[in-house]
């Protein structure tokens, strides 16, 4: 048996790994939401000129809203825009079957913001990146999430 480390796997090799774990998961949990059901989305904030000045990128899968990033330009911060974006994402996710939300943030980013929005700290990975920490937070989404902000 040969073990190969590569930074440039072929598309076929990468697909073989993906197919392998998907099949393993389906065998272990037959009614698990399929990978194809993952719903990726963005919420964009634009200024009067149409320039993106903030937003959120996320996905919904395995009954969980996975927040990948939330960013606001300096002049948008502190005005409630971040909370509105987060509520919109939670409402969208809840309407699409999500019961939980999960986010990772670093020590210089937005842990207090997420905690003010009802997220609970689960874990901290110290020294990631070196000299800082990564924080993992979660929230249970409820009926109040569904009605928070209208949308698709």
Phi, psi and omega in degrees: 000127179258141174246127184237130172256129179219144173263000180223067178293151175291159178301322180293319180293317178298320179294323178299320177294314179299313180298322181299312181288324177299314179295320177300313180297318180296323178291323181285321182224087187303329182264016178295139178305129182290152180304323182297342181277355179302132182243110180265142180206163176229150169242124184248142173246126181241147174277184182299335179271359180088005179281136177291122180242008177167175177157188184221142173238132186205175174214156176245120170197156184050050179051028184226136169279119178255106180276115181276317178200151172222123182225140174228138174296159186308315185287350178268344186288145177081005182251009180087001182294317180300317178297318179296319177299312182297317177298321178297316179296316180297318179296314178301313182297317181296320177296339179256025171090006180279136178250345184225159173230145183223136179214147172245134177220155182259168188300335180262002184260247200232028180306311180300323178300310181296321179295320176297334180270011174096007178278144182252132179289128180255321186198157173231135174253103183289156177060035175227105354288168184315128179087357182227198179210153172253133181246140180243126184230154179220165179210142172271127179270139181231191181300329179294332177292320184299323186265357189302306184224131178291155178168186184294000000 
